[in-house]
Amino acid sequence: MDEGAVCVWVVGDQVVNGSETGTSFRHALEFIDAGLRLHDTMIYRKDSSPFPDATRYGQVFEYMFVLSKGKPKYIDLLRIRTKYYSNNQQSSQRGADGELKKMKYEKGKETKPMDNVWDISTGYNKSTKDLIAHQHPAIFPDKLAQMHVTSWCMADDICLDPFMGSGTTGVACVNLVRKFIGIEIERKYFDIACERITAAYAQGRLFG
């Protein structure tokens, strides 16, 4: 990785002999031991549990470890609207030192960066409208890839997906004007990814 580069590692734990393996945490610690920074620990929360288990609560999330080599060279945090102020208003906010600081809000919309738990709809025709992608057993939602590419990869930068799968990250890069390199060991999934990415180029479409 180049200095300032960011790696997003999305991982869930396997269940072996009735217990979770804890591999998600092991991966994060291995990355830290290899010299990378753990810039952010995030959670990708699904709206359903695909493989319900009678012995534990429904597993509806995966970890997203945002790793970087040194300080990330590019950060564009997605923002959400928090309030709408009809006129100039004053409030206060308590700082880390316990002191209250007066805050003045101008008329209009107030926004803040999103939290580090992202709720993403998953499942057939929800993860993606590209029906061919569902021939892959474990696709990432289009929205999830779009959000991470927007957050950590600047326009015309290069995004690498070494486990390309159905090509979701590649499609996001086409739509967001990023360069993309994908690697996939399974030929049938590689062909699906190429078909999706080629279609994205041809249509010049944007995520809805």
Phi, psi and omega in degrees: 000139174287157177301131180090352180289153181240140176239128175256118184247108180261123187209140172240160182275141170283158171249119181233127180054037175084003181228150176287146186278337184074017183296333180301313180292322179299318178301312182301316181292324177297319178297319179295317178298332179279357175107004178271156174269143170269093187288322181204139172254117186238166178231132174256110186256124181271166180263009177200162177256111187290332182230079182299146183235135183285348186253356180212166180292153182305129181273107185240015180218160171227153176282147172233103179269119178264109185250152179216153172264102188074202179284130179304134183280344183215128176221125176228084185293132176292145186238154176232154178283136180254316182212163171237122182259125181280339176205177180296125182231155177240146178212190178219155180222134181272126181278177181297335180275001179091351181281144176272132179244131179287136180238138177241128182251130178277159180302135179130201184266134176257133181235166176211160175299147176299157174286172184269014170247117183252123176270119185231128176289137182228163178119180184299127179066008175248317176298323178200154174272350179281097188297332180298332182297332183288358171286347174271139186284346186214068182279150171274146175295142177306317184298321181297314179296317180301316183295319180288319178299317178299320187287324193237356185231118183282161180305138180069005175280171182255129178247128180251129172240102184282353176230071196295329179057235182275004174087020184299317179294322178298318178297318178300318180295320177300313184290335183254010177060053171241150175281151188220137170235128180236144178233130179214127185281331182271119185299319183295326177283325175301317180295321177297315180299315180298320180296318180293316182292320177298318179296322179296318176299315185292322184275334182058035186273163177243157176294145177272000000 
